[in-house]
Every structure is written in C-alpha cells, then in structure tokens.
C-alpha cells in the first residue's frame, strides 16, 4: 500500500523545542524549584513600548497596514535596512539587495529553494541549527557534514575536501547557534574565497549579529568585488527588537537572486507582516541606543556564564556568545539523558547535543555525545548564579 505521506517529511526529525516541551509536560518538577527554561533561544518579553505604540498607531490609522504589501517587503524598510547594513559592514548595499521575509527561517528556506534541488548537497557545520537541517531533509537536499574543531570553529581545508559536483552552497552561522562562537572575520573571508573558487554560494546566517562582543565589522565580504555572485546573508528582527510573533527576517543578496526568491515567497506568505514591518522600521530609525543597552545586557550574561563555568568543577565551556553557552557535561552518558535528569532533578530545561548533530543509534559508545546548549536569552545575572548552584548540586544517575 502506498504511504499517504511524503517520506522526506516523515523521516525528518521532530522540532527539538517542541520535543523539549513534551519532556516538560511529562516530567514532575521538584516542588521547591521553579522551572528555568534554557531551551528557547528567543526573547519572551514583548517589543519595547515605543515599537508597540508605533504598531498600534499604524493599526488604527494606516489602512494599508492591513492589506497585502510588496512580496519582497516594504520599500521603506528595505531601504532603511540597506543603509544600516552598509554602515555595519562598511560596504555598498542597496535596497535592491534586500528582501524582507516572514522570519529568518523563511529567509533560509527561500534562499535554499533558489540554490539547490533534490539530490544536491549543502555543506553545514555540526553542531548545526536544527531548523536548517530539517528544511534540507524535507527538501531532499543532502547535507555534507563539516565537523567543528576543538574551538568550535569550521576548518576551510576540511570543507574543501567534501565539496563535490553536487555541492551548491556552504552554510555558516555566526554568532553561532548552538555554540555561541563568533567566527573571526578572516575565517569567514577564507570560506568566501573557497565558495568563489568552486562557484558555489556562501550563506551566512547572522541572526545574532546585534550581540557581537567586539566593536568591529562582523566581516568584510561586502567590500569584495562582485560579492553578490557568492554571498547571501540572512538576518532576523526577532532578536534585535523582540518581534518574534511578527515573524520578520531578511535576505541580503543579488537583485537577480531576489527575483527568484520572490517566486517562493509569493506562493507561501505573499508578503511579510505589515504591522511587524512598521515596528522594525521604527526600531531601525529610532532605537539604536535601546538596542545598544540590550547588547550590553546580553554581554553581561555572557560574562556571568563564563565566570560560572570557570568555577564549576568538571563542566567544560566549549563556546559562549549571542544567547548561548555550549558545554560538555562531566557525566559518561549521552546528553539527552543528562538533560532529562536536569529537568526532573533541578528544573532546568536545556537541549542536548543529540538535537544538533547526526543521529547515532548506539548510545553506549565510549565517547557519548556529552554537550548541552544552555540558552541564557531569558535569565538575568542573578538567575544565572542560581543556575550554577543547581548545577553544583546535580548528579546524573
């Protein structure tokens, strides 16, 4: 009997955050501890009041904000983001190089749709951002896995060794999800030159660029001659301005590629959220100082995580930045077991390495997957100290 389902969908792993919520629903937490949810890598607070007022005003007084808009986003927001990016990267980025999407996940899906088809492959570092891997699997696009080194960085020579005639792109995420590591500008440039050498695309997901620890240009690729033949940059307004529910992302690429992206978007959402675009435009034009304070708060949390793991015996901090710390537990069992016991014993909900790496049917290996992602997007410095107290008192049986 023929299956009624697309096998590429059914064989794709379940969304990890949803799986973690299932753990939560089926786990009895300690009576004396409140849940510390470190699984979600997005702000749970609403946008700043100024953005909410701008959205409310548009909802009441701007009738066109309730109608279909341009498929690639409103011209004023595309222009404003192009000017902002030109300043950030010290490059020449035009409105025609910007498309607004319904979230950064959609930006990735639309980009891949213009690059690869079933049977092609894309190089992605592991550990990966799980939604990237899920979309490639659902689209029947193979992944050439690039294992990170001990510093949680991808190696250019290793990447070159797995390029073949079906390779269409290299994907990087910086600052990285799940490791938090910020890729050095010179390393990103090396990957750009590698992609250019083989006439493939370099996709960089820069969702967390507003929380970089260094006050310098994230990379210099927009200064390269003909950058738009190779580079595609992805961005999210959700993290910068807490617009998660409004679903707003962006693609920076050649105008020719965006004409192909437009076909994909028109068949999926037709246009990005109009009221969300109003909020994003207001944020870009008016909230630079507010965003700078948000960045400082995240950097303070990063420092607290780094200091805490220095003092915590046996746990190893492998990467820290943006919203994430990526740590190796001291227990000789798989990280999914550790995470489930962390939840039941210490009311900490974290995501295991098993959700960010290729599946391994044998969990009794001499070298189990021992890493965890602890997202600190929604806990402050005081709560981080409490987290370390719970980790100190934790044993995994």
VEXNUDO-408502 format. One line per field, with one value per residue (C-alpha): residue number from 1; residue in three letters; chain; x, y, z. Coordinates in pm, 1 decimal. Layout:
num: [NUM/...]
residuo: [ALA/...]
cadena: [A/...]
px: [X/...]
py: [Y/...]
pz: [Z/...]
//
This chain:
num: [1/2/3/4/5/6/7/8/9/10/11/12/13/14/15/16/17/18/19/20/21/22/23/24/25/26/27/28/29/30/31/32/33/34/35/36/37/38/39/40/41/42/43/44/45/46/47/48/49/50/51/52/53/54/55/56/57/58/59/60/61/62/63/64/65/66/67/68/69/70/71/72/73/74/75/76/77/78/79/80/81/82/83/84/85/86/87/88/89/90/91/92/93/94/95/96/97/98/99/100/101/102/103/104/105/106/107/108/109/110/111/112/113/114/115/116/117/118/119/120/121/122/123/124/125/126/127/128/129/130/131/132/133/134/135/136/137/138/139/140/141/142/143/144/145/146/147/148/149/150/151/152/153/154/155/156/157/158/159/160/161/162/163/164/165/166/167/168/169/170/171/172/173/174/175/176/177/178/179/180/181/182/183/184/185/186/187/188/189/190/191/192/193/194/195/196/197/198/199/200/201/202/203/204/205/206/207/208/209/210/211/212/213/214/215/216/217/218/219/220/221/222/223/224/225/226/227/228/229/230/231/232/233/234/235/236/237/238/239/240/241/242/243/244/245/246/247/248/249/250/251/252/253/254/255/256/257/258/259/260/261/262/263/264/265/266/267/268/269/270/271/272/273/274/275/276/277/278/279/280/281/282/283/284/285/286/287/288/289/290/291/292/293/294/295/296/297/298/299/300/301/302/303/304/305/306/307/308/309/310/311/312/313/314/315/316/317/318/319/320/321/322/323/324/325/326/327/328/329/330/331/332/333/334/335/336/337/338/339/340/341/342/343/344/345/346/347/348/349/350/351/352/353/354/355/356/357/358/359/360/361/362/363/364/365/366/367/368/369/370/371/372/373/374/375/376/377/378/379/380/381/382/383/384/385/386/387/388/389/390/391/392/393/394/395/396/397]
residuo: [UNK/UNK/UNK/UNK/UNK/UNK/UNK/UNK/UNK/UNK/UNK/UNK/UNK/UNK/UNK/UNK/UNK/UNK/UNK/UNK/UNK/UNK/UNK/UNK/UNK/UNK/UNK/UNK/UNK/UNK/UNK/UNK/UNK/UNK/UNK/UNK/UNK/UNK/UNK/UNK/UNK/UNK/UNK/UNK/UNK/UNK/UNK/UNK/UNK/UNK/UNK/UNK/UNK/UNK/UNK/UNK/UNK/UNK/UNK/UNK/UNK/UNK/UNK/UNK/UNK/UNK/UNK/UNK/UNK/UNK/UNK/UNK/UNK/UNK/UNK/UNK/UNK/UNK/UNK/UNK/UNK/UNK/UNK/UNK/UNK/UNK/UNK/UNK/UNK/UNK/UNK/UNK/UNK/UNK/UNK/UNK/UNK/UNK/UNK/UNK/UNK/UNK/UNK/UNK/UNK/UNK/UNK/UNK/UNK/UNK/UNK/UNK/UNK/UNK/UNK/UNK/UNK/UNK/UNK/UNK/UNK/UNK/UNK/UNK/UNK/UNK/UNK/UNK/UNK/UNK/UNK/UNK/UNK/UNK/UNK/UNK/UNK/UNK/UNK/UNK/UNK/UNK/UNK/UNK/UNK/UNK/UNK/UNK/UNK/UNK/UNK/UNK/UNK/UNK/UNK/UNK/UNK/UNK/UNK/UNK/UNK/UNK/UNK/UNK/UNK/UNK/UNK/UNK/UNK/UNK/UNK/UNK/UNK/UNK/UNK/UNK/UNK/UNK/UNK/UNK/UNK/UNK/UNK/UNK/UNK/UNK/UNK/UNK/UNK/UNK/UNK/UNK/UNK/UNK/UNK/UNK/UNK/UNK/UNK/UNK/UNK/UNK/UNK/UNK/UNK/UNK/UNK/UNK/UNK/UNK/UNK/UNK/UNK/UNK/UNK/UNK/UNK/UNK/UNK/UNK/UNK/UNK/UNK/UNK/UNK/UNK/UNK/UNK/UNK/UNK/UNK/UNK/UNK/UNK/UNK/UNK/UNK/UNK/UNK/UNK/UNK/UNK/UNK/UNK/UNK/UNK/UNK/UNK/UNK/UNK/UNK/UNK/UNK/UNK/UNK/UNK/UNK/UNK/UNK/UNK/UNK/UNK/UNK/UNK/UNK/UNK/UNK/UNK/UNK/UNK/UNK/UNK/UNK/UNK/UNK/UNK/UNK/UNK/UNK/UNK/UNK/UNK/UNK/UNK/UNK/UNK/UNK/UNK/UNK/UNK/UNK/UNK/UNK/UNK/UNK/UNK/UNK/UNK/UNK/UNK/UNK/UNK/UNK/UNK/UNK/UNK/UNK/UNK/UNK/UNK/UNK/UNK/UNK/UNK/UNK/UNK/UNK/UNK/UNK/UNK/UNK/UNK/UNK/UNK/UNK/UNK/UNK/UNK/UNK/UNK/UNK/UNK/UNK/UNK/UNK/UNK/UNK/UNK/UNK/UNK/UNK/UNK/UNK/UNK/UNK/UNK/UNK/UNK/UNK/UNK/UNK/UNK/UNK/UNK/UNK/UNK/UNK/UNK/UNK/UNK/UNK/UNK/UNK/UNK/UNK/UNK/UNK/UNK/UNK/UNK/UNK/UNK/UNK/UNK/UNK/UNK/UNK/UNK/UNK/UNK/UNK/UNK/UNK/UNK/UNK/UNK/UNK/UNK/UNK/UNK/UNK/UNK/UNK/UNK/UNK/UNK/UNK]
cadena: [A/A/A/A/A/A/A/A/A/A/A/A/A/A/A/A/A/A/A/A/A/A/A/A/A/A/A/A/A/A/A/A/A/A/A/A/A/A/A/A/A/A/A/A/A/A/A/A/A/A/A/A/A/A/A/A/A/A/A/A/A/A/A/A/A/A/A/A/A/A/A/A/A/A/A/A/A/A/A/A/A/A/A/A/A/A/A/A/A/A/A/A/A/A/A/A/A/A/A/A/A/A/A/A/A/A/A/A/A/A/A/A/A/A/A/A/A/A/A/A/A/A/A/A/A/A/A/A/A/A/A/A/A/A/A/A/A/A/A/A/A/A/A/A/A/A/A/A/A/A/A/A/A/A/A/A/A/A/A/A/A/A/A/A/A/A/A/A/A/A/A/A/A/A/A/A/A/A/A/A/A/A/A/A/A/A/A/A/A/A/A/A/A/A/A/A/A/A/A/A/A/A/A/A/A/A/A/A/A/A/A/A/A/A/A/A/A/A/A/A/A/A/A/A/A/A/A/A/A/A/A/A/A/A/A/A/A/A/A/A/A/A/A/A/A/A/A/A/A/A/A/A/A/A/A/A/A/A/A/A/A/A/A/A/A/A/A/A/A/A/A/A/A/A/A/A/A/A/A/A/A/A/A/A/A/A/A/A/A/A/A/A/A/A/A/A/A/A/A/A/A/A/A/A/A/A/A/A/A/A/A/A/A/A/A/A/A/A/A/A/A/A/A/A/A/A/A/A/A/A/A/A/A/A/A/A/A/A/A/A/A/A/A/A/A/A/A/A/A/A/A/A/A/A/A/A/A/A/A/A/A/A/A/A/A/A/A/A/A/A/A/A/A/A/A/A/A/A/A/A/A/A/A/A/A/A/A/A/A/A/A/A/A/A/A/A/A]
px: [0.0/132.9/204.5/-16.2/281.9/588.3/872.8/1111.6/877.5/813.2/1184.5/1273.1/1331.0/1073.2/1126.4/1362.1/1198.9/863.1/1022.5/1162.5/813.9/689.7/953.6/823.6/463.1/557.6/805.1/729.5/948.6/1090.7/836.8/1089.5/1221.8/1073.9/1133.5/1443.4/1375.8/1707.7/1577.9/1432.9/1677.7/1442.2/1323.5/995.2/942.0/731.3/889.3/982.3/684.2/787.7/757.6/425.0/292.7/411.1/237.8/-79.2/-86.1/-39.3/-312.5/-557.2/-452.8/-276.5/-536.6/-276.6/-107.0/-389.7/-357.8/-121.5/209.1/506.3/622.8/982.4/880.1/800.2/1036.7/1096.4/1207.8/1424.3/1592.8/1646.6/1796.7/2024.9/2156.3/2202.0/2388.9/2607.3/2713.7/2765.0/2970.6/3125.3/3001.7/2767.7/2435.7/2131.4/1759.4/1753.2/1982.5/1732.7/1426.2/1208.4/1079.5/841.7/1118.1/1477.9/1378.4/1178.5/1476.3/1680.0/1412.7/1361.7/1735.9/1787.4/1495.8/1684.9/2012.9/1956.2/1714.0/1657.5/1982.3/2210.4/2402.0/2490.5/2785.7/2675.8/2892.2/2792.1/2661.4/2403.5/2096.1/1831.1/1576.6/1838.0/1892.0/1518.2/1446.9/1725.2/1594.8/1237.0/1354.7/1551.4/1875.6/2168.0/2394.7/2769.9/2852.6/3153.7/3262.5/3387.3/3732.1/3800.8/3747.6/3404.3/3525.0/3486.2/3801.9/3833.8/4052.1/3806.0/3524.6/3710.6/3766.3/3390.1/3293.7/3174.9/2988.1/2653.4/2759.7/2566.1/2648.0/2836.3/2631.5/2779.2/2605.7/2785.9/2746.8/2674.8/2364.3/2410.5/2770.4/2762.6/3104.8/3174.0/3361.5/3668.3/3641.4/3946.0/3795.2/3470.7/3675.8/3854.5/3518.7/3402.8/3710.1/3656.7/3296.4/3402.3/3672.7/3411.2/3136.0/2902.0/2714.0/2822.7/2519.0/2582.7/2303.5/2370.1/2058.4/2255.3/2487.6/2344.3/2501.0/2859.7/3110.5/3356.7/3300.3/3416.9/3282.0/3146.2/3320.5/3449.9/3271.6/3050.5/3369.4/3463.4/3418.4/3116.8/3020.1/2663.6/2775.2/2866.4/2742.4/2394.3/2342.3/2040.1/1907.7/1631.4/1446.1/1306.5/1614.8/1703.3/1359.2/1173.1/942.0/924.7/548.0/553.6/785.8/1034.6/1364.3/1572.9/1793.1/2081.5/2179.3/2195.6/1886.2/1877.3/1857.2/1588.2/1373.9/1381.4/1320.4/1011.8/856.1/898.7/763.2/462.5/349.9/398.5/306.8/258.5/404.9/566.6/363.7/275.7/244.3/566.0/743.3/618.9/771.7/1100.2/1129.9/1065.5/1331.0/1592.1/1524.4/1484.1/1609.9/1984.4/2056.5/1795.9/1948.3/2294.6/2168.2/2014.4/2352.1/2527.9/2280.3/2344.8/2720.4/2686.9/2506.3/2778.4/3042.1/2842.1/2822.5/3195.1/3282.1/3041.3/3180.2/3536.2/3437.7/3225.8/3427.1/3438.2/3191.7/3368.3/3252.3/3318.7/3156.4/2972.0/2814.7/2494.9/2224.9/2414.1/2661.2/2765.6/2903.2/3035.9/2893.6/3116.8/2888.9/2968.1/2621.7/2453.7/2344.9/1977.7/1986.1/2160.5/1902.7/1607.2/1755.3/1844.7/1475.9/1344.8/1604.3/1691.4/1404.3/1647.0/1521.1/1812.6/1870.7/2115.8/2386.6/2184.7/1949.2/2230.2/2431.2/2384.0/2182.1/2366.6/2166.8/2423.1/2411.9/2658.2/2966.9/3294.2/3256.8/2891.4/2751.5/2800.8/2734.3/2434.8/2308.1/2210.2/2038.6/2054.0/1823.4/1566.5/1757.5/1937.1/2268.2/2105.0/1922.8/2245.6/2404.3/2112.0/2159.5/2516.6/2401.8/2165.0/2439.2/2667.1/2401.0/2326.8/2430.0/2329.2/2249.8]
py: [0.0/342.8/568.2/880.1/1082.6/1238.2/1021.0/1316.2/1485.0/1177.3/1095.2/1445.9/1460.2/1633.9/2000.5/1990.8/2276.0/2100.2/1777.1/1959.9/2090.4/1731.6/1643.6/1929.0/1814.8/1463.5/1539.7/1612.5/1901.6/1935.2/2104.9/2357.7/2480.5/2697.3/2599.9/2753.7/2731.9/2743.7/2571.7/2869.3/3091.9/3386.4/3669.8/3612.6/3978.3/4195.7/4461.8/4791.9/5017.1/5260.7/4988.8/4873.8/5228.6/5260.6/4932.6/5036.8/5370.5/5201.1/4952.6/5234.9/5497.2/5326.9/5126.2/4983.9/4813.5/4557.7/4478.6/4283.0/4458.2/4403.5/4041.9/4137.7/4376.7/4743.7/4975.8/5199.2/4907.0/4757.6/5093.7/5153.9/4808.4/4853.7/5179.6/5013.3/4719.0/4949.9/5118.6/4796.3/4625.7/4940.6/4825.5/4933.3/4755.6/4882.2/4846.7/4606.7/4373.8/4338.0/4116.1/4108.5/3762.9/3610.6/3526.7/3420.9/3056.3/3152.1/3353.5/3033.3/2819.3/3071.7/3103.2/2727.6/2699.6/2923.0/2730.9/2358.8/2085.8/1725.2/1529.2/1831.7/1891.0/2176.1/2182.7/2258.1/2253.2/2024.3/2100.6/2272.2/2488.5/2218.5/2402.2/2435.0/2061.0/1993.8/2203.8/2042.4/1698.4/1787.9/1927.9/1606.2/1806.5/1617.0/1757.5/1727.7/1749.9/1959.7/1868.6/2163.5/2164.0/2177.3/2554.6/2504.6/2654.3/2511.2/2430.9/2554.2/2264.5/2013.5/2190.5/2181.0/1807.3/1738.8/1961.0/1762.1/1827.2/1825.9/2082.9/2406.2/2605.2/2632.8/2741.3/2926.3/3069.3/3349.2/3419.6/3051.2/2867.3/2641.0/2707.9/3087.4/3115.3/3424.3/3334.1/3553.4/3785.9/3632.2/3281.7/3399.8/3555.8/3222.8/3047.4/3317.8/3262.6/2886.9/2924.9/3162.8/2919.2/2649.3/2884.9/2789.9/3010.8/3110.0/3153.4/3325.8/3328.2/3641.2/3628.9/3727.1/3989.1/4262.2/4085.6/4050.9/4101.2/4304.1/4656.3/4578.9/4487.3/4128.5/4055.9/4237.7/4041.5/4327.8/4506.4/4224.5/4294.9/4101.8/3989.7/3927.2/3647.9/3439.3/3583.3/3555.8/3699.2/3620.7/3829.9/3832.1/4125.9/3891.7/3901.3/4268.7/4415.9/4121.6/4093.5/3714.7/3685.2/3927.0/3695.2/3922.5/3827.4/3946.1/3828.8/4030.8/3901.7/3992.7/4152.2/3865.6/3605.8/3804.0/3791.8/3414.0/3441.1/3646.0/3344.5/3132.7/3397.9/3473.6/3112.3/3085.8/3406.4/3654.0/3932.4/3977.7/4100.5/4466.0/4575.4/4398.2/4588.4/4913.4/4808.1/4701.1/5029.4/5227.7/5026.9/5081.5/5454.3/5530.2/5262.3/5241.0/5335.7/5091.1/4809.9/4900.8/4851.3/4517.5/4412.1/4513.3/4309.9/4001.0/4055.1/4080.1/3746.0/3600.4/3714.0/3560.3/3229.1/3229.7/3309.9/3048.8/2766.3/2855.7/2788.2/2479.7/2162.2/1917.7/2101.3/2239.3/2553.1/2495.1/2807.8/3114.7/3410.4/3557.6/3377.9/3051.8/2855.6/2516.4/2294.2/1945.2/1763.7/1555.6/1252.4/947.7/926.1/1083.0/1444.4/1362.8/1155.0/1437.2/1691.6/1481.3/1434.1/1804.0/1873.7/1621.7/1692.9/2062.5/2204.8/2315.7/2265.8/2252.0/2098.2/1809.7/1771.4/1490.2/1756.3/1938.3/1652.8/1346.5/1070.7/785.0/471.6/344.8/549.1/323.4/433.8/501.8/864.4/960.9/1293.9/1492.0/1852.7/2067.7/2401.4/2634.9/2944.5/3249.9/3471.8/3486.1/3460.0/3751.4/3753.4/3672.3/3376.2/3261.2/3238.6/3025.5/2805.2/2734.0/2645.7/2391.0/2250.4/2215.1/2010.9/1794.1/1435.6/1216.9/856.5]
pz: [0.0/-92.2/203.3/221.1/347.1/188.8/319.6/328.6/577.3/788.8/803.5/923.1/1298.5/1517.5/1614.5/1915.5/2108.5/2074.7/2194.5/2496.8/2572.3/2564.5/2823.2/3034.2/3009.7/3112.9/3391.1/3754.1/3865.5/4217.5/4444.5/4574.6/4238.5/3966.5/3607.5/3449.6/3076.0/2891.4/2579.6/2393.0/2204.3/2159.6/2383.2/2563.3/2654.1/2420.0/2199.2/2365.4/2431.8/2157.5/1893.9/2034.3/2013.4/1653.1/1565.9/1746.1/1565.7/1229.1/1312.4/1382.6/1132.5/843.1/645.9/406.0/703.0/694.2/323.2/104.8/56.8/-176.4/-182.3/-103.3/172.9/203.2/20.2/321.7/539.6/263.4/211.2/583.2/633.2/331.8/481.3/820.7/669.8/461.0/784.7/981.5/710.0/561.1/222.3/-54.3/-7.0/-193.3/-143.2/-438.6/-240.4/46.7/78.6/390.2/483.2/736.3/980.7/928.6/895.5/586.6/463.3/476.3/310.1/29.8/-24.2/-44.7/-287.0/-529.7/-492.3/-466.0/-563.1/-462.6/-482.3/-446.4/-124.5/107.5/348.1/703.9/1016.5/1302.2/1559.6/1342.5/1391.9/1377.7/1159.4/885.3/884.6/899.0/589.6/388.9/481.2/390.2/56.2/-17.7/-22.3/126.6/393.5/377.4/746.5/843.5/1197.5/1404.0/1564.6/1940.2/1936.6/1780.4/1450.1/1096.9/901.9/543.3/429.2/571.0/388.6/59.8/96.5/95.6/-197.8/-498.0/-822.0/-636.4/-375.2/-415.9/-101.6/225.0/526.2/824.7/1131.6/1316.4/1602.0/1609.9/1719.1/1917.9/2026.9/2061.3/1896.2/1685.9/1368.4/1305.6/1007.8/838.4/868.8/707.9/427.9/371.3/335.2/94.3/-122.4/-109.9/-224.4/-500.8/-614.3/-672.7/-796.3/-512.9/-267.8/81.4/307.0/640.1/896.2/1104.3/1319.2/1631.2/1484.2/1710.8/2010.5/1891.1/2171.8/1965.6/1837.5/1487.0/1145.3/1154.5/824.0/516.2/244.1/128.4/21.4/-214.1/-584.0/-707.9/-357.4/-470.6/-703.5/-398.3/-68.4/80.5/428.6/647.7/937.8/1198.8/1351.4/1616.8/1836.2/1793.8/1864.2/2025.0/1724.4/1744.0/1690.8/1398.1/1202.2/1028.0/873.1/580.0/295.5/155.1/-188.4/-555.7/-706.7/-955.9/-679.4/-501.7/-814.5/-776.5/-401.5/-485.4/-659.8/-347.9/-111.8/-330.8/-310.1/67.3/253.0/-36.9/176.3/517.5/814.3/753.7/1116.6/1204.9/927.6/1080.9/1411.4/1254.7/1062.6/1378.9/1559.5/1290.0/1278.8/1648.9/1886.9/1831.2/2194.2/2323.8/2119.4/2246.5/2602.7/2506.6/2371.3/2693.5/2896.6/2683.7/2712.0/3091.4/3092.1/2872.5/3123.0/3407.8/3220.8/3151.5/3511.8/3647.2/3437.3/3536.4/3896.1/3825.3/3856.4/3565.3/3335.7/3027.4/2849.0/2478.0/2337.1/2464.9/2287.9/2149.7/2353.6/2404.8/2607.0/2473.6/2746.4/2794.9/3094.9/3324.5/3301.8/3089.2/2939.1/2640.2/2678.3/2620.8/2939.0/3123.4/3002.8/3110.8/3457.5/3482.6/3427.6/3678.9/3947.9/3907.9/3696.0/3423.1/3067.5/2821.3/2478.8/2425.4/2163.6/2010.6/1868.4/1687.0/1539.7/1317.1/1482.2/1644.7/1718.7/1970.5/2291.5/2474.5/2287.4/2465.6/2354.3/2403.7/2291.5/2611.6/2508.5/2607.0/2483.9/2766.8/2625.4/2850.2/2644.9/2923.7/3251.5/3413.9/3600.0/3934.6/3781.4/3617.0/3962.3/4074.9/3768.5/3874.6/4226.1/4073.0/3850.5/4154.1/4329.1/4026.3/3980.4/3689.0/3765.9]
//
